[in-house]
Amino acid sequence: MTSPSDAGLQAERTGLAWSRTSLAAAANAALLAARELTHLEFSLALFPAGLALVVAAATALYGRHRTRVLRHAPLPTPLAARHAVPVLGGAVVLLAVVSAVVLLV
């Protein structure tokens, strides 16, 4: 339960969480791209960096949308995002697995 002094901070915390996640995915994209571009040739090895960039963009866009939704009264019913959070969460997990495989190969 939120206290009266905490009212309105849910949207801010949500926005910050989405921003951190998209920033982490973008940093992952930059590091994967930098690792592959040191070879001065383009190949399918850049695919993980592209995947990370897509995940970062999707996370940032959905995060902005979700923050806007939570800032307006009345709050949506249901409050929890049913589809986007599991899909984006799965994409982040997939990105982590792909990044691990790339780094181990």
N, C-alpha and C positions, 0 to 999 in steps of 0.2 A: 504494500500500500504506500502511496506517495504522500508526503506531508504537504501542507499548503505552500511551504517555502520551496518545495521541489517541483511545483506545478510548472509545466512548460519546458522542463529540461529534458524530457524524454526525446523530443525531436532533435535537440542538440546532441545528446549522447548517441542517438541513432545515426545522425549525420557524421559524427566523428568516427564511429565504428566503420561505416561504409567507406569513408575517406581513407582510413588506415588500411583497409583491405585492398582497395584499388591502388593505393600507393605501393603496397608490398608487391602486388602483381606487376605493376609497371616497372618497379626496380628489378624484379625477376626477369622481365622481358629485356631490359637494358643489359643486365649481366649476361644473359644467354646470348644476346646478339653480339655483345662485345667479345665474348669467347669465340664465337664462330667467325666474326669479321676479321679477326687477327690473321686468318688464313688467306685473306684477300680474294676469296671466291664465294660466290653465292651457290648454295645447295639446299637440299631438303633439310639440312641440319638447322636452318633458320626457322623451320616449322615450329619448334617449341617456343621460340621468341615471339613469333606471330600469335600463337595460341595465348601466351601470357598477355600480350597486348590487347587481344580481343576480350579476355577475361577482365582485364583492368578497365577497359572502356565500358563493358556491360555492367560491372560492379559500380563504377562511378555514376553512370546514368541512372541505374535503378536506385542507388543511394540518394541521389538528388530528388527523384520522384517520391521515394518513401518519406524523406524528411519533409517535403512539401505537404504530403498527405497528413502526417502527424501534427503539423503546425496549425491545421485548420480544425475548428470546432464545428460540429461535433465530430468526435473520432469515428473512424470507419468501423463498421460491423461486418465481419469479424475483424478484430484488431491485428491479429497475426497474418502475415503474408503466407498464403498456403502453397503457392507454386514457385515463386521466384527465389525464395531463400533456399529451398532444397536444391533447385537447379544450379544456382550460383555456388552454393556450398559444394556440390558435386564437381563443378568445374574447377574450383580451387583445389580440391583433393586430386583431381585428375592432373592439374598443372603441377602439383607437388610430386606426383609419381613420375610424370614425364621429365621433370627437371632432375629428379634423382637418377633416372635411367640415363639421361644425357650426361650427367656429371660422372657417372660410373663407367661409361663407355669410352 
